[in-house]
Amino acid sequence: MIQIYLDRNQCEEFSLDYFEEDSGSLRADIILSSKSSGYDTKHREILQPLGSQIINIARIRNDGPGWYTITKTAEAN
């Protein structure tokens, strides 16, 4: 299970919930470039190899605020 963190600004930008259960599909490179302070090495190692692939992410109630699990990846059209 691979998780990524989205801060409140990113959640707002992508119309995702920071605290409650939610899910969405986003391009990995868009997520990577959306963090104003930049991502740490761990997140870059996860997201950069995915390039423009679309990733499905999901947040369940037990996850910490802003933490989303990558559930699937797919090539962008």
Secondary structure as UniProt FT lines:
FT   STRAND          3..5
FT   HELIX           8..13
FT   TURN            14..15
FT   STRAND          22..27
FT   HELIX           28..34
FT   TURN            36..37
FT   HELIX           41..47
FT   HELIX           48..50
FT   TURN            51..52
FT   STRAND          54..59
FT   TURN            61..62
FT   TURN            65..66
FT   STRAND          67..74
//
